[in-house]
Amino acid sequence: MARRYYSSTAARTTLAAGITNVATTVGVTAVSGWPASFPYTIILDQDTINEEIIEVTARTGTTLTVIRGVDGTTAVSHSAGAAVNHGVSARDFDEPNAFINGTGTVTQTLLGTGSVTSAKILDGTIVDADISASAAIAQSKVSGLTSALTAKATYLRQTSTPTGAFNTFWEDTNTTPSVLKIWSGSAWVTFSLGVANANFSNTATGTYSTGGVNYKYIAFTGSGTLTVTAAGFADVVAQAGGGGGRGSGNGSGGGGGGSLIASSVAPVSVYLPVGTYTVNIGAGGPNGTNGSDSYFGSYYAFGGGGGGVSPAGATGGGSLTITPNQPGLGGGQQGKAGGAGDASSASGGGGGVLVAGTNGAANTGGNGGAGVADTIEGSSVTRGGGGGGWGLTTGGTGGAGGGANGSSGASINAVANTGGGGGGSSDVSGGGLGGSGVVIIRVKV
């Protein structure tokens, strides 16, 4: 409800000069008895066909700054000497009635993260929009509040349903993170408290903005630690090391390393308490061995399966289970199975995170399965592709996401820090090395 001001006496005057329908200032002959605070309502040519309701937002002398044609009326031209009356209109009765009955809908931002709808609002507002994380919430803003509030620190504790109260803040500390509730007069309205964004003290790898939101992120390509200095939500991508492609035995492609993606579009971010977190980057597996796990704190991505002996393909994102000449079996929850080969001319492609490897046939190795894309660094990057299988004449294609191509000769390694599977080959020195992993943490700033 927006407060408008009224005079205690009948305030009438006339236009000092005519105005057009687009004029934004109005000159009057007198302002005696009119409100000194703004906004307030005036009515021009009242009870005539040219009646227009206008809102006054400021005044200098006898010149009024106005908003034309409010409350369903139309801005029109008015002649010098036209009657100007200070008054009220329908909106001035509708708004308080809706407020009293709790039927109005109001949206107000708190700490830049949440909003309240259909809550009774005290004097037009709950709190100032986009209040900073350390600012105080004034006592005068909240009905029934016994002292000022400091954001993210002290809140009025309400443990039972209020009786006849409204605009009562309540922090529920039994949830992580805390939620903030406002009593609307008949029900609690719940929204996220503004502690939502975690922060870290490590030097950021990069920053960017998208959709009106600013981010910073850190990408670990080697093992280390992350220091979280403010508890809250963060987005995490953990990519494990890819499995090694098999060589010397007409080998299959390595499986792509498993991917863990937890973000606001995944659709769930992770909540990080303050502390120091261990970051481990999984290595790619050599010659048919599994890749190593990557992890950040308790968030794990599982290493990709190594390429199988004989022509069978490798599993992606999990431990390897191989039966000669049969597909590699998916060995976890973060990858797909590899493809099968034939007995003498082709091997299967390694499974990717999202797509299984294909079978090899007719002297052509099976293709590696595709990995999964994320945008945590500001642009789309795909990781965890399976490696292509060996083929007597043509190697299979590596899967999108760093998977190496298969080969009919020398082995081909997967791309580092993508978790791609290594390529299968007939190279006596071994198949392609799986790609190492990566861990990326992003926070809003």
Buried (B, 14 or more C-beta within 10 A) or exposed (E): BEEBBBBEEEBBBBBBEEBEEEBEEBBBEEBEEBBEEBBBBBBBBBEEEBBBBBBBEEBEEBBBBBEBBBBEBEBBEBEEEBBBBBBBBEBBEEBEEBBEEBEBEBEBBBBBBBBBEBBBBBEEEBBBEEBEBEBBBEEEBBBBBEEEBEBBEEBBEBEEEBEEEBBBBBBBEEEEBBBBBBBBBEEBBBBBBBBBBBBBEBEBBEEBEEEEEEBBBBBBBEBBEBEBEBBBBBBBBBBBBBBBBBBBBBBBBBBBBBBBBBBBEBEEBBBBEEEEBEBBBBBBBBBBBBBBBBBBBEBBBBBBBBBBBBBBBBBBBBBBBBEEBBBBBBBBEBBBBBBBBBEEBBBBBBBBBBBBBBBBBEBBBBBBBBBBBBBBBBEEBBBBBBBBBBBBEBBBBBBBBBBBBBBBEEBBBBBBBBBBBBBBBBBEEBBBBBBBBBBBBBBBE
